[in-house]
Amino acid sequence: MTDLAIILQVGVKILLKNKEGKYLLLRRSLEKYPEIKGRWDAVGGRIEPGTSLMDNLRREVREETALTIVGMPTLIGGQDILRVPGKHIVRLTYMGEAEGEIVLDTNENDTYQWYTPEEIKNLEDIDVYLKQLYESKF
């Protein structure tokens, strides 16, 4: 055990699938995230401690897209993100469906796109953690 204090954060993401079998990805804003590599990512964000994972996932989907999750999402993976010294992020990614019309929160993301599984495999500017998870599951 070390004396170094490490900040632990938990993030939740969801691959939302539509009736055509395509998945929703959001492109992160360069204004808010100027250093980001791999701008395309699934909907989601950090949890608010003391609230359930599902409540956080529903909140993130609603805040970022105005969509409402339908049914119970399925957990498809958990990942450690250790890219910043002193910070450990655990990212839980789900798959599910949502309903409604997309109203994008442009403070965080500048556009969205529905992608086929094949298009996601070939997408170059995609979040490295989403790409790793996607390649291991699909």
DSSP file (Angstrom, degrees, kcal/mol; ACC not computed):
  #  RESIDUE AA STRUCTURE BP1 BP2  ACC     N-H-->O    O-->H-N    N-H-->O    O-->H-N    TCO  KAPPA ALPHA  PHI   PSI    X-CA   Y-CA   Z-CA
    1    1 A M              0   0    0      0, 0.0     2,-0.2     0, 0.0     0, 0.0   0.000 360.0 360.0 360.0 140.0    0.0    0.0    0.0
    2    2 A T        -     0   0    0      2,-0.2     0, 0.0     1,-0.1     0, 0.0  -0.646 360.0-131.2-105.8 163.6    1.3    3.5   -0.8
    3    3 A D  S    S+     0   0    0     -2,-0.2     2,-0.3     2,-0.1    -1,-0.1   0.522  73.2 114.5 -86.2  -7.3    0.9    6.8    0.9
    4    4 A L        -     0   0    0      1,-0.1     2,-0.4     2,-0.0    -2,-0.2  -0.482  67.6-131.3 -69.5 125.5   -0.1    8.5   -2.3
    5    5 A A        -     0   0    0     -2,-0.3     2,-0.5    82,-0.0    -1,-0.1  -0.634  23.4-164.3 -78.6 131.7   -3.7    9.7   -2.3
    6    6 A I        -     0   0    0     -2,-0.4     2,-0.5    81,-0.0    81,-0.2  -0.968  14.9-135.2-119.9 131.6   -5.7    8.6   -5.3
    7    7 A I  E     -a   87   0A   0     79,-2.9    81,-3.2    -2,-0.5     2,-0.5  -0.742  20.1-154.8 -84.1 126.2   -9.0   10.1   -6.3
    8    8 A L  E     +a   88   0A   0     -2,-0.5     2,-0.3    79,-0.2    81,-0.2  -0.901  17.0 174.1-105.1 127.8  -11.5    7.5   -7.3
    9    9 A Q  E     -a   89   0A   0     79,-2.5    81,-2.7    -2,-0.5     2,-0.4  -0.951  18.6-147.1-129.2 152.2  -14.3    8.4   -9.7
   10   10 A V  E     -a   90   0A   0     -2,-0.3    37,-2.9    79,-0.2     2,-0.3  -0.972  13.7-169.5-120.5 133.1  -17.0    6.3  -11.4
   11   11 A G  E     -aB  91  46A   0     79,-3.1    81,-2.8    -2,-0.4     2,-0.4  -0.911   7.2-154.4-119.7 150.2  -18.4    7.0  -14.8
   12   12 A V  E     +aB  92  45A   0     33,-3.1    33,-2.0    -2,-0.3     2,-0.3  -0.979  14.4 176.7-123.4 138.0  -21.3    5.5  -16.6
   13   13 A K  E     -aB  93  44A   0     79,-2.4    81,-2.4    -2,-0.4     2,-0.4  -0.917  10.3-157.8-132.1 158.0  -21.8    5.3  -20.3
   14   14 A I  E     -aB  94  43A   0     29,-2.3    29,-1.1    -2,-0.3     2,-0.9  -0.981  15.3-145.1-143.7 132.1  -24.5    3.7  -22.5
   15   15 A L  E     -a   95   0A   0     79,-2.9    81,-2.1    -2,-0.4     2,-0.5  -0.847  27.6-153.9 -88.1 107.6  -24.5    2.5  -26.1
   16   16 A L  E     -a   96   0A   0     -2,-0.9     8,-2.2     8,-0.5     2,-0.4  -0.744   6.7-157.4 -89.3 127.4  -28.1    3.4  -27.1
   17   17 A K  B     -D   23   0B   0     79,-2.7    81,-0.4    -2,-0.5     6,-0.2  -0.861   3.3-152.9-108.0 136.4  -29.4    1.2  -30.0
   18   18 A N    >   -     0   0    0      4,-2.6     3,-1.9    -2,-0.4    81,-0.0  -0.428  37.5 -91.7 -99.6 179.9  -32.3    2.3  -32.2
   19   19 A K  T 3  S+     0   0    0      1,-0.3    -1,-0.0     2,-0.1    -2,-0.0   0.716 124.2  58.8 -65.5 -21.3  -34.8    0.2  -34.2
   20   20 A E  T 3  S-     0   0    0      2,-0.1    -1,-0.3    96,-0.0     3,-0.1   0.420 119.5-107.9 -86.6   1.5  -32.5    0.2  -37.2
   21   21 A G  S <  S+     0   0    0     -3,-1.9     2,-0.3     1,-0.3    -2,-0.1   0.681  76.3 134.0  81.1  17.9  -29.7   -1.5  -35.2
   22   22 A K        -     0   0    0     94,-0.1    -4,-2.6    95,-0.1     2,-0.4  -0.695  48.6-132.8-100.6 156.1  -27.6    1.7  -35.1
   23   23 A Y  E     -DE  17 115B   0     92,-3.3    92,-3.0    -2,-0.3     2,-0.5  -0.872  15.6-123.2-112.9 140.7  -25.8    3.1  -32.1
   24   24 A L  E     + E   0 114B   0     -8,-2.2    -8,-0.5    -2,-0.4    19,-0.4  -0.679  30.6 178.4 -83.9 125.8  -25.8    6.7  -30.9
   25   25 A L  E     - E   0 113B   0     88,-2.4    88,-2.1    -2,-0.5     2,-0.4  -0.968  14.7-149.4-124.0 146.3  -22.4    8.4  -30.5
   26   26 A L  E     -FE  41 112B   0     15,-3.1    15,-2.5    -2,-0.4     2,-0.6  -0.871  12.5-133.6-110.9 145.5  -21.8   12.0  -29.5
   27   27 A R  E     -FE  40 111B   0     84,-2.6    83,-2.5    -2,-0.4    84,-0.8  -0.896  27.2-125.5-102.1 119.3  -18.8   14.0  -30.6
   28   28 A R  E     - E   0 109B   0     11,-2.3    81,-0.3    -2,-0.6     2,-0.2  -0.319  27.5-107.6 -65.7 140.6  -17.2   15.9  -27.6
   29   29 A S     >  -     0   0    0     79,-3.0     4,-2.5     1,-0.1     7,-0.2  -0.456  12.8-147.6 -70.6 132.9  -16.8   19.6  -28.0
   30   30 A L  T  4 S+     0   0    0      2,-0.2    -1,-0.1    -2,-0.2     6,-0.1   0.748  98.5  62.1 -71.2 -22.9  -13.3   20.9  -28.6
   31   31 A E  T  4 S+     0   0    0      2,-0.2    -1,-0.2     1,-0.2    77,-0.1   0.939 115.2  30.3 -65.5 -46.0  -14.3   24.1  -26.6
   32   32 A K  T  4 S+     0   0    0      1,-0.2    -2,-0.2    75,-0.1    -1,-0.2   0.839 134.9  30.8 -81.8 -34.0  -15.0   22.1  -23.4
   33   33 A Y    ><  +     0   0    0     -4,-2.5     3,-1.4     1,-0.1    -1,-0.2  -0.581  66.5 160.0-124.8  68.5  -12.4   19.3  -24.1
   34   34 A P  T 3  S+     0   0    0      0, 0.0    -1,-0.1     0, 0.0    -4,-0.1   0.760  77.4  48.8 -64.6 -24.6   -9.6   20.9  -26.1
   35   35 A E  T 3  S+     0   0    0     -3,-0.1    -5,-0.1     2,-0.1    -2,-0.0   0.471  84.8 125.3 -92.2  -2.3   -7.1   18.2  -25.2
   36   36 A I    <   -     0   0    0     -3,-1.4     2,-0.4    -7,-0.2     3,-0.2  -0.285  40.2-166.3 -69.3 139.0   -9.4   15.3  -26.0
   37   37 A K  S    S+     0   0    0      1,-0.2    91,-0.3     2,-0.0    -2,-0.1  -0.963  74.1  32.0-116.4 140.3   -8.3   12.6  -28.5
   38   38 A G        -     0   0    0     -2,-0.4    -1,-0.2    89,-0.2    88,-0.2   0.975  69.8-173.1  75.8  70.6  -11.0   10.2  -29.7
   39   39 A R        +     0   0    0     87,-0.2   -11,-2.3    -3,-0.2     2,-0.4   0.789  57.0  84.8 -73.9 -29.3  -13.9   12.7  -29.7
   40   40 A W  E     +Fg  27 126B   0     85,-2.9    87,-3.1   -13,-0.2     2,-0.3  -0.602  58.7 148.5 -78.3 130.2  -16.7   10.2  -30.6
   41   41 A D  E     -F   26   0B   0    -15,-2.5   -15,-3.1    -2,-0.4     2,-0.1  -0.955  47.2 -89.8-152.6 167.0  -18.0    8.4  -27.5
   42   42 A A        -     0   0    0     -2,-0.3   -27,-0.2   -17,-0.2   -17,-0.1  -0.351  57.0 -85.5 -74.6 162.4  -21.2    6.9  -26.0
   43   43 A V  E    S+B   14   0A   0    -29,-1.1   -29,-2.3   -19,-0.4     2,-0.3  -0.443  81.8  78.0 -66.8 140.1  -23.5    9.0  -23.9
   44   44 A G  E     -B   13   0A   0    -31,-0.2     2,-0.3    16,-0.2   -31,-0.2  -0.910  40.8-169.1 151.7-174.3  -22.6    9.3  -20.2
   45   45 A G  E     -B   12   0A   0    -33,-2.0   -33,-3.1    -2,-0.3     2,-0.1  -0.959  45.3 -32.9 178.4-166.1  -20.5   10.9  -17.6
   46   46 A R  E     -B   11   0A   0     -2,-0.3   -35,-0.3   -35,-0.3     2,-0.1  -0.417  58.9-117.9 -76.5 148.5  -19.4   10.7  -13.9
   47   47 A I        -     0   0    0    -37,-2.9   -37,-0.2    -2,-0.1    -1,-0.1  -0.453  16.2-121.8 -82.4 158.9  -21.8    9.6  -11.2
   48   48 A E    >   -     0   0    0      4,-0.2     3,-1.6    -2,-0.1     8,-0.1  -0.914  39.6-116.4 -96.0 112.6  -23.0   11.7   -8.3
   49   49 A P  T 3  S+     0   0    0      0, 0.0     3,-0.1     0, 0.0   -40,-0.0  -0.150  98.2  34.3 -52.9 140.9  -21.9    9.8   -5.2
   50   50 A G  T 3  S+     0   0    0      1,-0.3     2,-0.3     0, 0.0    -3,-0.0   0.351 100.5  92.7  94.7  -5.3  -24.9    8.6   -3.1
   51   51 A T  S <  S-     0   0    0     -3,-1.6    -1,-0.3     1,-0.1    -3,-0.0  -0.904  82.6 -97.2-119.5 152.7  -27.2    8.0   -6.1
   52   52 A S     >  -     0   0    0     -2,-0.3     4,-2.3     1,-0.1    -4,-0.2  -0.165  26.4-116.9 -68.1 157.6  -27.6    4.7   -8.0
   53   53 A L  H  > S+     0   0    0      1,-0.2     4,-2.6     2,-0.2     5,-0.2   0.908 116.4  49.9 -57.8 -43.7  -25.8    3.8  -11.2
   54   54 A M  H  > S+     0   0    0      2,-0.2     4,-2.8     1,-0.2     5,-0.2   0.889 108.8  51.3 -66.5 -39.4  -29.1    3.7  -13.0
   55   55 A D  H  > S+     0   0    0      2,-0.2     4,-2.2     1,-0.2    -1,-0.2   0.913 112.9  46.7 -63.0 -40.3  -30.3    7.0  -11.7
   56   56 A N  H  X S+     0   0    0     -4,-2.3     4,-2.7     2,-0.2    -2,-0.2   0.902 111.9  50.1 -66.8 -41.3  -27.0    8.5  -12.9
   57   57 A L  H  X S+     0   0    0     -4,-2.6     4,-2.3     2,-0.2     5,-0.2   0.931 112.1  47.4 -63.4 -45.4  -27.2    6.8  -16.3
   58   58 A R  H  X S+     0   0    0     -4,-2.8     4,-2.4     1,-0.2    -2,-0.2   0.912 112.9  50.0 -60.7 -42.7  -30.8    8.1  -16.8
   59   59 A R  H  X S+     0   0    0     -4,-2.2     4,-3.1    -5,-0.2     5,-0.2   0.932 110.5  48.7 -62.6 -46.7  -29.7   11.6  -15.7
   60   60 A E  H  X S+     0   0    0     -4,-2.7     4,-2.6     2,-0.2     5,-0.3   0.912 112.4  48.3 -61.3 -43.4  -26.7   11.7  -18.1
   61   61 A V  H  X>S+     0   0    0     -4,-2.3     4,-2.2     1,-0.2     6,-0.8   0.926 114.8  46.0 -62.5 -44.6  -28.8   10.5  -21.0
   62   62 A R  H  X5S+     0   0    0     -4,-2.4     4,-1.3     4,-0.2    -2,-0.2   0.921 115.4  46.1 -64.3 -45.1  -31.5   13.1  -20.3
   63   63 A E  H  <5S+     0   0    0     -4,-3.1    -2,-0.2     1,-0.2    -1,-0.2   0.904 120.6  37.0 -65.8 -42.2  -29.0   15.9  -19.8
   64   64 A E  H  <5S+     0   0    0     -4,-2.6    41,-2.0    -5,-0.2    -1,-0.2   0.782 139.3   7.1 -84.4 -27.1  -26.9   15.2  -22.9
   65   65 A T  H  <5S-     0   0    0     -4,-2.2    38,-3.2    -5,-0.3    -3,-0.2   0.554  83.5-124.5-132.1 -13.7  -29.6   14.1  -25.3
   66   66 A A     << +     0   0    0     -4,-1.3    35,-0.2    -5,-0.8    -4,-0.2   0.523  68.6 134.1  69.7   7.7  -33.1   14.7  -23.8
   67   67 A L        -     0   0    0     -6,-0.8     2,-0.5    33,-0.1    -1,-0.3  -0.445  52.1-134.6 -81.7 161.6  -33.8   11.0  -24.5
   68   68 A T  E     -C   99   0A   0     31,-2.4    31,-2.6    -2,-0.1     2,-0.1  -0.980  20.0-120.8-118.6 126.6  -35.4    8.7  -21.9
   69   69 A I  E     -C   98   0A   0     -2,-0.5     2,-0.4    29,-0.2    29,-0.3  -0.427  25.1-148.8 -64.9 136.7  -34.0    5.2  -21.3
   70   70 A V  E     -C   97   0A   0     27,-2.8    27,-0.7    -2,-0.1    -1,-0.0  -0.928  56.3 -18.4-109.6 130.7  -36.5    2.5  -21.9
   71   71 A G  E    S-     0   0A   0     -2,-0.4    25,-0.0    25,-0.1    -2,-0.0  -0.239 104.6 -40.7  73.7-164.1  -36.4   -0.8  -19.9
   72   72 A M  E     -     0   0A   0     24,-0.0    -1,-0.1    -3,-0.0    -2,-0.0  -0.901  59.1-133.6-106.3 115.0  -33.3   -2.0  -18.0
   73   73 A P  E     -     0   0A   0      0, 0.0     2,-0.5     0, 0.0    23,-0.2  -0.243  18.7-124.6 -62.7 154.9  -29.9   -1.5  -19.7
   74   74 A T  E     -C   95   0A   0     21,-2.8    21,-2.2     2,-0.0     2,-0.4  -0.886  17.2-123.9-104.8 129.7  -27.5   -4.4  -19.7
   75   75 A L  E     +C   94   0A   0     -2,-0.5    19,-0.3    19,-0.2     3,-0.1  -0.586  32.5 173.3 -70.1 125.1  -23.9   -3.9  -18.3
   76   76 A I  E     -     0   0A   0     17,-3.0     2,-0.3    -2,-0.4    18,-0.2   0.536  56.6  -8.9-112.3 -10.4  -21.5   -4.8  -21.1
   77   77 A G  E     -C   93   0A   0     16,-1.4    16,-2.9     2,-0.0     2,-0.4  -0.924  43.1-146.0-179.7 154.9  -18.2   -3.9  -19.5
   78   78 A G  E     -C   92   0A   0     -2,-0.3     2,-0.3    14,-0.2    14,-0.2  -0.993  25.0-176.3-127.9 138.3  -16.1   -2.2  -16.8
   79   79 A Q  E     -C   91   0A   0     12,-2.4    12,-3.0    -2,-0.4     2,-0.5  -0.971  23.7-130.9-137.2 149.1  -12.8   -0.5  -17.5
   80   80 A D  E     -C   90   0A   0     -2,-0.3     2,-0.6    10,-0.2    10,-0.2  -0.846  17.1-161.7 -94.1 132.9  -10.0    1.2  -15.5
   81   81 A I  E     +C   89   0A   0      8,-2.9     8,-2.3    -2,-0.5     3,-0.2  -0.959  21.7 160.6-117.1 112.4   -8.9    4.6  -16.8
   82   82 A L        +     0   0    0     -2,-0.6     6,-0.1     6,-0.2     4,-0.1  -0.187  30.1 120.1-124.0  38.3   -5.6    5.4  -15.3
   83   83 A R        +     0   0    0      1,-0.1    -1,-0.1     2,-0.1     5,-0.1   0.664  66.4  60.1 -83.6 -15.1   -4.3    8.1  -17.7
   84   84 A V  S >  S-     0   0    0      3,-0.5     3,-2.0    -3,-0.2    -1,-0.1  -0.958  90.8-117.6-115.8 121.7   -4.0   10.9  -15.1
   85   85 A P  T 3  S+     0   0    0      0, 0.0     3,-0.1     0, 0.0    -2,-0.1  -0.281 100.3  19.7 -55.6 135.8   -1.5   10.4  -12.2
   86   86 A G  T 3  S+     0   0    0      1,-0.1   -79,-2.9    -4,-0.1     2,-0.4   0.480 109.3  93.0  84.1   2.1   -3.4   10.4   -8.9
   87   87 A K  E <   -a    7   0A   0     -3,-2.0     2,-0.5   -81,-0.2    -3,-0.5  -0.994  48.7-174.3-133.5 130.8   -6.8    9.7  -10.5
   88   88 A H  E     -a    8   0A   0    -81,-3.2   -79,-2.5    -2,-0.4     2,-0.5  -0.983   7.9-170.3-123.6 118.4   -8.5    6.3  -11.0
   89   89 A I  E     -aC   9  81A   0     -8,-2.3    -8,-2.9    -2,-0.5     2,-0.6  -0.936   9.4-156.7-111.2 129.4  -11.7    6.3  -13.0
   90   90 A V  E     -aC  10  80A   0    -81,-2.7   -79,-3.1    -2,-0.5     2,-0.6  -0.929  13.7-160.6-102.4 122.6  -13.8    3.2  -13.2
   91   91 A R  E     -aC  11  79A   0    -12,-3.0   -12,-2.4    -2,-0.6     2,-0.5  -0.919   6.1-166.8-111.7 121.0  -16.0    3.3  -16.3
   92   92 A L  E     -aC  12  78A   0    -81,-2.8   -79,-2.4    -2,-0.6     2,-0.5  -0.927   8.6-161.8-106.9 124.5  -19.1    1.1  -16.5
   93   93 A T  E     -aC  13  77A   0    -16,-2.9   -17,-3.0    -2,-0.5   -16,-1.4  -0.910   7.9-174.2-114.1 134.2  -20.7    0.8  -20.0
   94   94 A Y  E     -aC  14  75A   0    -81,-2.4   -79,-2.9    -2,-0.5     2,-0.4  -0.694  17.0-139.2-115.8 166.7  -24.2   -0.4  -20.6
   95   95 A M  E     +aC  15  74A   0    -21,-2.2   -21,-2.8    -2,-0.2     2,-0.3  -0.994  42.2 123.2-126.4 138.7  -26.3   -1.2  -23.7
   96   96 A G  E     -a   16   0A   0    -81,-2.1   -79,-2.7    -2,-0.4     2,-0.3  -0.942  48.6 -94.9-169.4-170.7  -29.9   -0.2  -23.9
   97   97 A E  E     - C   0  70A   0    -27,-0.7   -27,-2.8    -2,-0.3     2,-0.3  -0.863  26.8-170.0-124.8 158.5  -32.6    1.7  -25.8
   98   98 A A  E     - C   0  69A   0    -81,-0.4     2,-0.3    -2,-0.3   -29,-0.2  -0.946   8.3-146.0-143.1 163.2  -34.1    5.1  -25.4
   99   99 A E  E     + C   0  68A   0    -31,-2.6   -31,-2.4    -2,-0.3     2,-0.2  -0.901  48.8  56.0-130.3 161.6  -37.1    7.0  -26.7
  100  100 A G  S    S-     0   0    0     -2,-0.3     2,-0.4   -33,-0.2   -33,-0.1  -0.605  84.0 -57.2 115.7-176.8  -37.8   10.6  -27.6
  101  101 A E        -     0   0    0    -35,-0.2     2,-0.3    -2,-0.2    -2,-0.1  -0.878  55.2-111.3-105.1 136.5  -36.3   13.2  -29.9
  102  102 A I        +     0   0    0     -2,-0.4     2,-0.5     1,-0.0   -36,-0.2  -0.500  32.3 177.8 -71.7 126.9  -32.7   14.2  -29.4
  103  103 A V        -     0   0    0    -38,-3.2     2,-0.2    -2,-0.3   -36,-0.1  -0.935  27.4-141.1-124.7 104.6  -32.0   17.7  -28.1
  104  104 A L        -     0   0    0     -2,-0.5     2,-1.1     1,-0.1   -39,-0.2  -0.446   6.9-133.1 -76.3 133.2  -28.2   17.9  -27.9
  105  105 A D    >>  -     0   0    0    -41,-2.0     4,-1.8    -2,-0.2     3,-1.2  -0.748  22.0-167.9 -79.3 102.4  -26.5   19.6  -25.0
  106  106 A T  T 34 S+     0   0    0     -2,-1.1    -1,-0.1     1,-0.3   -42,-0.1   0.430  73.8  78.7 -80.0   2.4  -24.0   21.6  -27.0
  107  107 A N  T 34 S+     0   0    0      1,-0.1    -1,-0.3   -76,-0.1   -75,-0.1   0.799 113.4  19.2 -72.9 -28.7  -22.0   22.6  -23.9
  108  108 A E  T <4 S+     0   0    0     -3,-1.2   -79,-3.0     1,-0.3     2,-0.3   0.747 131.4  31.3-109.6 -34.6  -20.4   19.2  -23.9
  109  109 A N  E  <  -E   28   0B   0     -4,-1.8    -1,-0.3   -81,-0.3   -81,-0.3  -0.955  53.1-158.8-132.5 145.8  -20.9   17.8  -27.4
  110  110 A D  E    S-     0   0B   0    -83,-2.5     2,-0.3    -2,-0.3   -82,-0.1   0.640  73.6  -6.4-103.0 -13.6  -21.1   19.5  -30.8
  111  111 A T  E     -E   27   0B   0    -84,-0.8   -84,-2.6     2,-0.0     2,-0.3  -0.974  56.8-143.5-163.4 173.1  -23.0   16.8  -32.8
  112  112 A Y  E     -E   26   0B   0     -2,-0.3     2,-0.3   -86,-0.2   -86,-0.2  -0.945  11.2-172.3-140.9 162.7  -24.3   13.3  -32.8
  113  113 A Q  E     -E   25   0B   0    -88,-2.1   -88,-2.4    -2,-0.3     2,-0.5  -0.979  23.8-129.9-155.7 142.9  -24.6   10.4  -35.2
  114  114 A W  E     -E   24   0B   0     -2,-0.3     2,-0.3   -90,-0.2   -90,-0.2  -0.872  35.3-167.8 -93.0 125.3  -26.3    7.0  -35.4
  115  115 A Y  E     -E   23   0B   0    -92,-3.0   -92,-3.3    -2,-0.5    -2,-0.0  -0.888  19.9-127.3-118.8 144.7  -23.7    4.4  -36.5
  116  116 A T     >  -     0   0    0     -2,-0.3     4,-2.1   -94,-0.2     5,-0.2  -0.439  37.8-105.8 -74.5 161.3  -23.9    0.8  -37.7
  117  117 A P  H  > S+     0   0    0      0, 0.0     4,-2.0     0, 0.0     5,-0.1   0.892 123.1  51.6 -56.1 -39.3  -21.7   -1.7  -35.9
  118  118 A E  H  > S+     0   0    0      1,-0.2     4,-1.3     2,-0.2     5,-0.1   0.898 107.8  51.3 -65.3 -40.5  -19.4   -1.8  -39.0
  119  119 A E  H  > S+     0   0    0      1,-0.2     4,-0.6     2,-0.2    -1,-0.2   0.885 108.4  52.0 -64.2 -38.0  -19.1    2.0  -39.1
  120  120 A I  H >< S+     0   0    0     -4,-2.1     3,-1.0     1,-0.2    -1,-0.2   0.912 105.7  54.9 -64.3 -41.5  -18.1    2.1  -35.4
  121  121 A K  H 3< S+     0   0    0     -4,-2.0    -1,-0.2     1,-0.2    -2,-0.2   0.839 114.5  40.8 -59.1 -32.5  -15.4   -0.5  -36.1
  122  122 A N  H 3< S+     0   0    0     -4,-1.3     2,-0.3    -5,-0.1    -1,-0.2   0.427  85.3 118.9 -97.4  -0.3  -14.0    1.8  -38.8
  123  123 A L    <<  -     0   0    0     -3,-1.0     3,-0.3    -4,-0.6    -3,-0.0  -0.516  42.7-169.3 -72.0 127.1  -14.4    5.1  -37.0
  124  124 A E  S    S+     0   0    0     -2,-0.3     2,-1.3     1,-0.2    -1,-0.2   0.893  76.4  55.1 -86.6 -41.7  -11.0    6.7  -36.4
  125  125 A D  S    S+     0   0    0    -87,-0.1   -85,-2.9   -88,-0.0     2,-0.3  -0.339  82.0 131.9 -92.8  55.2  -11.7    9.6  -34.0
  126  126 A I  B     -g   40   0B   0     -2,-1.3   -87,-0.2    -3,-0.3   -85,-0.2  -0.817  68.5 -91.6-110.9 146.3  -13.3    7.3  -31.4
  127  127 A D     >  -     0   0    0    -87,-3.1     4,-2.6    -2,-0.3     5,-0.2  -0.299  34.2-132.8 -53.4 130.8  -12.7    7.2  -27.6
  128  128 A V  H  > S+     0   0    0    -91,-0.3     4,-2.3     1,-0.2     5,-0.1   0.840 104.3  50.1 -60.2 -36.3  -10.0    4.6  -27.0
  129  129 A Y  H  > S+     0   0    0      2,-0.2     4,-2.1     1,-0.2    -1,-0.2   0.873 111.3  47.9 -73.6 -36.7  -11.9    3.0  -24.1
  130  130 A L  H  > S+     0   0    0      2,-0.2     4,-3.0     1,-0.2     5,-0.2   0.911 112.0  51.1 -66.5 -41.2  -15.1    2.7  -26.2
  131  131 A K  H  X S+     0   0    0     -4,-2.6     4,-2.7     2,-0.2    -2,-0.2   0.928 110.2  48.8 -61.6 -46.0  -13.1    1.3  -29.0
  132  132 A Q  H  X S+     0   0    0     -4,-2.3     4,-1.5     1,-0.2    -1,-0.2   0.936 115.6  43.7 -58.9 -47.5  -11.4   -1.3  -26.8
  133  133 A L  H  X S+     0   0    0     -4,-2.1     4,-1.3     2,-0.2    -2,-0.2   0.925 113.9  50.1 -64.8 -45.4  -14.7   -2.4  -25.3
  134  134 A Y  H >X S+     0   0    0     -4,-3.0     4,-2.4     1,-0.2     3,-0.5   0.917 109.8  50.4 -61.0 -45.1  -16.5   -2.4  -28.7
  135  135 A E  H 3< S+     0   0    0     -4,-2.7    -1,-0.2     1,-0.2    -2,-0.2   0.813 111.6  48.7 -64.9 -29.9  -13.8   -4.6  -30.3
  136  136 A S  H 3< S+     0   0    0     -4,-1.5    -1,-0.2    -5,-0.2    -2,-0.2   0.695 120.1  36.1 -82.1 -18.5  -14.0   -7.1  -27.4
  137  137 A K  H <<        0   0    0     -4,-1.3    -2,-0.2    -3,-0.5    -3,-0.2   0.684 360.0 360.0-107.0 -22.3  -17.8   -7.4  -27.5
  138  138 A F     <        0   0    0     -4,-2.4    -3,-0.2    -5,-0.2    -2,-0.1   0.409 360.0 360.0-118.7 360.0  -18.7   -7.1  -31.2
